[in-house]
Amino acid sequence: MLRFVGGFLDGWFNNWLSEVATLAWLSLALIGAIVEVSIPHFGFAFVSAASVIAAVAAYFGLGLIVQIGLFVVVLAVSLIGLRSRLVGYLGGQGVPSRTDTLVGRHGIVTHDVDATLGSGRVNVGGEDWAARAREPIPTGVKIRVVGADGIVLEVTRE
């Protein structure tokens, strides 16, 4: 009888421990998901995924060492193998440059463009821009934008 009660309590305790571990891993997964949504940077999403895998291991009664091992392996593999790809794929092109749309457009020199000093001003599309050219261009000459270096337009005579 005592053996039966001891076996029953042992089974009950193991079942309870498995349930608690499963809930703990799922709680960590939920916290990771909340942090990822709040601060998206593709790091905590992998914590959530690894926690779910560890929760599955806990549900099936695997030991704590196996659960932690699976968590660490899944987290490391996903961070190393997937994070950079996802950031590159979902990150997009970044912030577009204001000067990219001006390349190929025409304008007029408003202050002499000095090739030696790399100074001068042009008006392109109704906006005033710093400009430089390979040759000096006097005020009033029509230009074409051939490139940009930051916010300085590279221009040539039209």
N, C-alpha and C positions, 0 to 999 in steps of 0.2 A: 504494500500500500504506500509506504513512504517513497519507494522508488517511483511509483506511478505519479505521486504528487510532485516529487522532485523533477521528473521528466516533463510533466505538464508545465511547471513553473519555468523550467529551462526553455522549453519551446515558446512559451508565452513571452518570456523576456527577450529571446532572440527575435521574435516577430515584432515586438514593440520597438526594439533597437533598430531594426530594419526600417520600420515606418518613420521613426524619428530622424534617422539619417537621410531617408528619402526626402522628407519635408525640409530638412536643413539645406540639402543641395538645391532643392527647388526654390527655396527662399533666396539663396545666393543667386540663382539664375534670374529670379524676378528683380532683385536689387541691381544686378548687372544690366538687365534690360532697361530699367528705369534710368540708370546713370547714362547708358548709351543714347537714349532718346533725349535726355537733358543736355548732354555734352557729346554730340556725335563726332567721333574720331576713329571708329572702327577698332576699338580695343576691348571695351566691355562686352561687346556682342560675342566675342570669342569666350569670355569668361562665362557668359550665360550658356553657350553651347557646350562647353566643357562641364559645367555644372549639371546640365540635363543628362549628359552621358554618365556622370558619376551617380546621379539620382537613379538612373536605370540599373546601374550595378548594385546600388544599395537596395533597391526594390527586390532584386533577385537574390538578396542575401549574401552577396560577396563581401569580403572583409573590408575593413577600413583602409588597410594598406592598398588593396586593389583599387578602391574608390579614389583615393588620393593619387595613386599612380595613373589611373585613367584620366583623371582631371588634368594632371600636369602634362601628360603626353598629348592629349587632345588640344589643350591650350597652346602648348609650344608649337605643335605642327600647324595649327590653324593660324597662329600669329606669324610664324615664319613663312608658311606657304601661301596664305591667302590675303593677309592684310595689305601688302604692297600692291597686289593685283586689284583688289577691291578699291583701294584709294585711287589708283590710277584710272580705273574704269568708271567709278562713280564720281570722282573728284572733278572731272571735266577739265576744261582748258584754263580755268582760273579767271581772274579778272581781266577783261579785254583792255587793251591799251587804247587810250584816246587818240593816239596818233596813227594807229593802223588804218583807220578809215580815211585818213588824209592822203595816203600814198597814191599817187597818180592824179591828184586834183591840181588845179591851177590856182594861182594867186598873184599878188603884186607885192613888190618890195616896198616897205614903208620907211625903213632906215637902212642905209647902205650895208650890204653884206660884205664883210671883209674876210677874204680867204686866209690871210695871215693870222689875224686875231681870232677868227672863228666866231665873229659877232655879227649881228644884224637882226632885223625884224621883218616879218612878212605878214600879210593878211591873206588868210585862206578860209573861204567859206564864212566870211564875216568875223573871223576870230583872229586876234593878234598872237603870233607865235615867234619864238626865238628861232633863228635860222643860221645855217652855215652852208658854204659852197666851196667848191674847189677853185673857183675863180671869183674875182671881185664882181659884184653886181650892184649897180647904182640904184638909187631910189626911183620908183616909177616903172621899173622894168617888170614885165610879166615873167612869172616863174612856174615851174612844175615841181611838185614834191616827189622825190625819188626814194626817200627813206626817212627814217627817224632814229634818233639815238636818245631814248628817254623822252623828254619833252622838247627836244631841239630837232627841228625839221632839217633834213638835208635836201637842198634844192639845186636846180639847174635852170639856166635861161630857157625860156620856151622857144 
